[in-house]
């Protein structure tokens, strides 16, 4: 069975959720909650991700985020990985904290953001651990009704603006909205045994099917393969954006890092899902294991180097725009 297709593009909105392994707690005291929020803020600053809502429950969490750079996978790898490290270090544990990779639902911006906002903030009420959203301390609801500077990191203006262009009216409308139960459509969506990974109108679903298959291009998804750029296109784009010639992508000097070449190798796997042998032949790399090492090193570098991450994000965005025009 293939893994779910991760759909990534600049400006995408996601509902993200993860649980503790075997249903165990991932937050057991105030320090745990505060640590996770600190990691979330750090990821926002590092990767440019916008956190619009969150709800932290004892054994799972919900997030509503936008990724201007189209990098949800790297963002969540950072969040889950760093929180696990700090959690284990503090408690003297080791091993996995979460049950696996996060789950994400791509959310249509115009019609479903407010529905998802309410769904996330009402999670404690549905779970029966709070009578109202106001009673639960570990959700971003409190940021939506506060003007305190400590909430400056929360990306709430856009969603409040959907209620009204007048801040006071928007806040009142939000409070009334979140007091209501989830819509029948949202309830039906999340009650499905295996909810689809996209929440949106029929038009949005068709648009996604036809345009965006960036994170993993499985062979069993013919449309995704048709959208994939060729190695020649990837080389040309990398040379243009990094200001190098194509010959420089074909070799690496011992002891020196050839960043443009490594990025081109990484994109050949990420965007085109080419086999390691194909990538190696295109870039003068003899061993498949060496191709794999380049990809892994580049992934780590993109996590650590915010400037390079932005450059690569822009590069991916250009491929997306070219797909839109085909």
Buried (B, 14 or more C-beta within 10 A) or exposed (E): EEEBBBBBBBEBBBBBBBBBEEEEEBBEEEEBBEBBBEBBEEBBEBBBBBBBBBBBBBBBBBBBBBBBBBBBBBBBBBBBBBBBEBBBEEEEEEEEBBBEBBBBBBBBBEEBBBBBBBBBBBBBBEEEEBEEBBEBEBBBBBBBBEEEEEBEBBBBEEBBEBBBEEEEEBBBBBBEBBEEEBBEEBEEBBEEEEEEBBBBEEEBBEBBBEBBBBBBBBEEBEEBBEBBBEBEBBBBBBBEBBEBEEEBBBEBEEEEEBBBBBBBBBBBBBBBBBEBEBBBBBBEBEEEEBBBBBBEBBBEBBBEBBEBBBBBBEBBBBBBEEBEEE
